[in-house]
Amino acid sequence: MPADVAPRAAAMSLSDEELARLEAWLRGRATIGAPDDCWEWQRGRTVAGYGTARFGGKQTVASRAVWALLYGPIREGAYICHHCDNPPCVNPAHLFLGTPSDNVQDMIRKGRMNCVKTDASRASARSLMRAMRARQRRPLNARLTDEQVAAILADSRSQDAIAADYGVAQTTISLIKRRLTWRDVTATAEPAAAEEDR
């Protein structure tokens, strides 16, 4: 065990054995620094910058793997949040277990809720989460109108044919048909021709 493990373990409220086990797992995967430093994941990352790791036989977010390694299984629906707001950080001193609501409240406190225009000091996490879900109904770069989506929902042709008519990907049509996007739009009785709606 390295000589600096005991003081660092104490600074992080970990036993010497826990820190040694963590550092052995992180070796070659993350840059380990002082207890207060961010320990950045050096391997694969998500688009949002979170580290990805194989742990317990499956692919997961690296911060979740670190938490599970130290504290055991993470309950369903729980988040591993960052005090440091640095997605690739896997320093357990910077991580905390929370709920989706805790995560939103943390975003509000830190002023990171720029996607929802609201007075953060008066907003509840529940209403913010509803607003975020509503915003996710429609892709931010949507090319389609409500009328076109209604026609797509009523169209019984193949998804490939519909996608070709509207100039979008087949996956876009699939998401609409499965009601994963544009959930507030209902189908029209008669599908309108794609060219007329453009």
C-alpha positions as a Markdown table, in Angstrom:
| # | Residue | x | y | z |
|---|---|---|---|---|
| 1 | Met | 0.0 | 0.0 | 0.0 |
| 2 | Pro | 1.5 | 3.4 | -1.0 |
| 3 | Ala | 2.6 | 5.6 | 1.9 |
| 4 | Asp | 0.2 | 8.4 | 1.1 |
| 5 | Val | -2.9 | 6.2 | 1.2 |
| 6 | Ala | -3.6 | 6.6 | 5.0 |
| 7 | Pro | -3.6 | 10.5 | 5.1 |
| 8 | Arg | -5.7 | 10.7 | 1.8 |
| 9 | Ala | -8.1 | 8.0 | 3.1 |
| 10 | Ala | -8.7 | 10.0 | 6.3 |
| 11 | Ala | -9.2 | 13.2 | 4.3 |
| 12 | Met | -11.9 | 11.5 | 2.2 |
| 13 | Ser | -13.6 | 9.6 | 5.1 |
| 14 | Leu | -12.5 | 6.3 | 3.6 |
| 15 | Ser | -10.7 | 3.4 | 5.3 |
| 16 | Asp | -7.2 | 2.7 | 4.1 |
| 17 | Glu | -8.5 | -0.5 | 2.5 |
| 18 | Glu | -11.3 | 1.2 | 0.7 |
| 19 | Leu | -9.0 | 3.8 | -0.8 |
| 20 | Ala | -6.4 | 1.2 | -1.8 |
| 21 | Arg | -9.1 | -0.9 | -3.5 |
| 22 | Leu | -10.5 | 2.2 | -5.3 |
| 23 | Glu | -7.0 | 3.4 | -6.4 |
| 24 | Ala | -6.2 | -0.2 | -7.7 |
| 25 | Trp | -9.4 | -0.1 | -9.8 |
| 26 | Leu | -8.8 | 3.4 | -11.0 |
| 27 | Arg | -5.1 | 2.8 | -11.9 |
| 28 | Gly | -4.7 | 3.5 | -15.6 |
| 29 | Arg | -8.4 | 4.6 | -15.9 |
| 30 | Ala | -8.3 | 8.0 | -14.1 |
| 31 | Thr | -5.8 | 10.7 | -13.0 |
| 32 | Ile | -5.7 | 10.5 | -9.2 |
| 33 | Gly | -4.7 | 13.6 | -7.4 |
| 34 | Ala | -5.1 | 15.2 | -4.0 |
| 35 | Pro | -8.3 | 14.5 | -2.0 |
| 36 | Asp | -9.8 | 17.9 | -3.1 |
| 37 | Asp | -8.8 | 17.6 | -6.7 |
| 38 | Cys | -11.1 | 16.3 | -9.5 |
| 39 | Trp | -9.9 | 12.8 | -10.5 |
| 40 | Glu | -10.7 | 12.8 | -14.2 |
| 41 | Trp | -11.6 | 9.7 | -16.1 |
| 42 | Gln | -9.2 | 9.0 | -18.9 |
| 43 | Arg | -11.0 | 6.4 | -20.9 |
| 44 | Gly | -14.2 | 6.4 | -22.8 |
| 45 | Arg | -16.7 | 9.2 | -22.2 |
| 46 | Thr | -20.3 | 9.9 | -23.1 |
| 47 | Val | -21.2 | 12.9 | -25.3 |
| 48 | Ala | -21.9 | 14.8 | -22.1 |
| 49 | Gly | -18.4 | 14.0 | -20.8 |
| 50 | Tyr | -19.2 | 11.4 | -18.2 |
| 51 | Gly | -16.7 | 8.5 | -18.0 |
| 52 | Thr | -17.9 | 5.1 | -19.1 |
| 53 | Ala | -16.7 | 1.9 | -17.5 |
| 54 | Arg | -17.3 | -1.8 | -17.5 |
| 55 | Phe | -18.3 | -2.7 | -14.0 |
| 56 | Gly | -20.3 | -5.7 | -12.6 |
| 57 | Gly | -20.5 | -7.2 | -16.0 |
| 58 | Lys | -22.1 | -4.2 | -17.7 |
| 59 | Gln | -21.4 | -0.8 | -19.2 |
| 60 | Thr | -22.1 | 2.0 | -16.8 |
| 61 | Val | -21.1 | 5.6 | -15.9 |
| 62 | Ala | -17.7 | 5.6 | -14.2 |
| 63 | Ser | -18.9 | 7.7 | -11.2 |
| 64 | Arg | -21.6 | 5.1 | -10.6 |
| 65 | Ala | -19.0 | 2.3 | -10.7 |
| 66 | Val | -16.8 | 4.2 | -8.2 |
| 67 | Trp | -19.8 | 4.6 | -5.9 |
| 68 | Ala | -20.8 | 1.0 | -6.2 |
| 69 | Leu | -17.2 | -0.2 | -5.6 |
| 70 | Leu | -17.1 | 1.8 | -2.3 |
| 71 | Tyr | -20.6 | 1.7 | -1.0 |
| 72 | Gly | -22.3 | -1.2 | -2.7 |
| 73 | Pro | -25.3 | -1.4 | -5.1 |
| 74 | Ile | -27.0 | 1.8 | -6.0 |
| 75 | Arg | -30.8 | 1.7 | -5.5 |
| 76 | Glu | -33.0 | 1.9 | -8.5 |
| 77 | Gly | -33.7 | 5.4 | -9.7 |
| 78 | Ala | -30.9 | 7.0 | -7.7 |
| 79 | Tyr | -28.4 | 9.4 | -9.2 |
| 80 | Ile | -24.8 | 9.8 | -8.5 |
| 81 | Cys | -24.4 | 13.6 | -8.6 |
| 82 | His | -21.2 | 15.7 | -8.6 |
| 83 | His | -20.5 | 18.5 | -6.1 |
| 84 | Cys | -17.8 | 19.7 | -8.5 |
| 85 | Asp | -20.0 | 19.8 | -11.7 |
| 86 | Asn | -17.2 | 18.1 | -13.6 |
| 87 | Pro | -18.7 | 15.1 | -15.5 |
| 88 | Pro | -15.5 | 13.1 | -15.9 |
| 89 | Cys | -14.6 | 13.4 | -12.2 |
| 90 | Val | -14.6 | 10.1 | -10.2 |
| 91 | Asn | -13.3 | 11.4 | -6.9 |
| 92 | Pro | -15.6 | 9.9 | -4.3 |
| 93 | Ala | -15.3 | 13.1 | -2.2 |
| 94 | His | -16.9 | 15.0 | -5.0 |
| 95 | Leu | -19.8 | 12.5 | -5.5 |
| 96 | Phe | -23.1 | 12.2 | -3.6 |
| 97 | Leu | -26.1 | 9.9 | -3.9 |
| 98 | Gly | -29.3 | 11.7 | -4.8 |
| 99 | Thr | -32.7 | 11.5 | -6.4 |
| 100 | Pro | -33.7 | 13.2 | -9.7 |
| 101 | Ser | -35.3 | 15.9 | -7.6 |
| 102 | Asp | -32.0 | 16.4 | -5.7 |
| 103 | Asn | -30.2 | 16.7 | -9.0 |
| 104 | Val | -32.5 | 19.4 | -10.3 |
| 105 | Gln | -32.3 | 21.3 | -7.0 |
| 106 | Asp | -28.5 | 21.1 | -7.2 |
| 107 | Met | -28.7 | 22.5 | -10.7 |
| 108 | Ile | -30.9 | 25.3 | -9.5 |
| 109 | Arg | -28.6 | 26.2 | -6.6 |
| 110 | Lys | -25.6 | 26.3 | -9.0 |
| 111 | Gly | -27.4 | 28.3 | -11.7 |
| 112 | Arg | -27.2 | 25.6 | -14.3 |
| 113 | Met | -30.9 | 25.6 | -15.2 |
| 114 | Asn | -30.6 | 27.8 | -18.3 |
| 115 | Cys | -32.8 | 25.5 | -20.4 |
| 116 | Val | -36.0 | 26.5 | -18.4 |
| 117 | Lys | -36.8 | 30.2 | -18.2 |
| 118 | Thr | -38.1 | 30.6 | -14.6 |
| 119 | Asp | -37.3 | 32.3 | -11.3 |
| 120 | Ala | -35.1 | 29.5 | -9.8 |
| 121 | Ser | -35.5 | 30.9 | -6.3 |
| 122 | Arg | -39.3 | 30.2 | -6.3 |
| 123 | Ala | -39.5 | 27.2 | -8.5 |
| 124 | Ser | -40.0 | 23.7 | -7.2 |
| 125 | Ala | -38.0 | 20.8 | -8.5 |
| 126 | Arg | -41.2 | 19.0 | -9.5 |
| 127 | Ser | -42.4 | 21.9 | -11.7 |
| 128 | Leu | -39.0 | 22.2 | -13.3 |
| 129 | Met | -38.9 | 18.5 | -14.0 |
| 130 | Arg | -42.3 | 18.7 | -15.7 |
| 131 | Ala | -41.1 | 21.7 | -17.7 |
| 132 | Met | -38.0 | 19.8 | -18.8 |
| 133 | Arg | -40.1 | 16.7 | -19.8 |
| 134 | Ala | -42.4 | 18.9 | -21.8 |
| 135 | Arg | -39.5 | 20.5 | -23.6 |
| 136 | Gln | -38.2 | 17.1 | -24.5 |
| 137 | Arg | -41.4 | 16.2 | -26.3 |
| 138 | Arg | -40.0 | 17.9 | -29.3 |
| 139 | Pro | -36.5 | 17.8 | -30.6 |
| 140 | Leu | -34.7 | 21.2 | -30.3 |
| 141 | Asn | -33.8 | 21.1 | -34.0 |
| 142 | Ala | -37.3 | 19.9 | -35.1 |
| 143 | Arg | -37.9 | 20.3 | -38.9 |
| 144 | Leu | -41.5 | 19.2 | -38.6 |
| 145 | Thr | -44.6 | 21.1 | -37.7 |
| 146 | Asp | -47.5 | 20.0 | -35.5 |
| 147 | Glu | -49.7 | 19.4 | -38.6 |
| 148 | Gln | -47.0 | 17.3 | -40.3 |
| 149 | Val | -46.6 | 15.2 | -37.1 |
| 150 | Ala | -50.4 | 14.7 | -36.9 |
| 151 | Ala | -50.3 | 13.5 | -40.5 |
| 152 | Ile | -47.4 | 11.2 | -39.8 |
| 153 | Leu | -49.3 | 9.6 | -36.9 |
| 154 | Ala | -52.2 | 8.9 | -39.2 |
| 155 | Asp | -50.1 | 7.6 | -42.1 |
| 156 | Ser | -50.1 | 3.8 | -42.4 |
| 157 | Arg | -47.3 | 3.5 | -44.9 |
| 158 | Ser | -43.9 | 2.2 | -44.0 |
| 159 | Gln | -41.7 | 4.4 | -41.9 |
| 160 | Asp | -39.1 | 4.5 | -44.7 |
| 161 | Ala | -41.6 | 5.8 | -47.2 |
| 162 | Ile | -43.0 | 8.5 | -44.7 |
| 163 | Ala | -39.4 | 9.6 | -43.8 |
| 164 | Ala | -38.5 | 10.0 | -47.5 |
| 165 | Asp | -41.6 | 12.2 | -48.1 |
| 166 | Tyr | -40.8 | 14.5 | -45.2 |
| 167 | Gly | -37.0 | 14.5 | -45.7 |
| 168 | Val | -36.2 | 13.2 | -42.2 |
| 169 | Ala | -34.6 | 10.0 | -41.0 |
| 170 | Gln | -36.6 | 6.8 | -40.4 |
| 171 | Thr | -35.7 | 6.9 | -36.7 |
| 172 | Thr | -37.5 | 10.3 | -36.5 |
| 173 | Ile | -40.6 | 8.7 | -37.8 |
| 174 | Ser | -40.2 | 5.7 | -35.4 |
| 175 | Leu | -39.8 | 8.1 | -32.4 |
| 176 | Ile | -43.0 | 9.9 | -33.4 |
| 177 | Lys | -45.0 | 6.7 | -34.0 |
| 178 | Arg | -43.9 | 5.2 | -30.7 |
| 179 | Arg | -44.9 | 8.5 | -29.0 |
| 180 | Leu | -41.4 | 9.2 | -27.6 |
| 181 | Thr | -41.4 | 12.6 | -29.2 |
| 182 | Trp | -44.3 | 15.0 | -30.1 |
| 183 | Arg | -46.5 | 13.4 | -27.4 |
| 184 | Asp | -48.9 | 16.3 | -27.3 |
| 185 | Val | -49.9 | 16.0 | -31.0 |
| 186 | Thr | -52.8 | 13.8 | -32.0 |
| 187 | Ala | -53.3 | 12.1 | -35.4 |
| 188 | Thr | -55.5 | 13.7 | -38.0 |
| 189 | Ala | -58.3 | 11.7 | -39.6 |
| 190 | Glu | -56.8 | 11.9 | -43.1 |
| 191 | Pro | -53.1 | 12.1 | -43.6 |
| 192 | Ala | -52.2 | 15.2 | -45.6 |
| 193 | Ala | -49.8 | 14.9 | -48.5 |
| 194 | Ala | -46.2 | 15.7 | -47.4 |
| 195 | Glu | -45.7 | 18.2 | -50.2 |
| 196 | Glu | -48.8 | 20.2 | -49.2 |
| 197 | Asp | -47.7 | 20.6 | -45.6 |
| 198 | Arg | -44.2 | 21.9 | -46.4 |
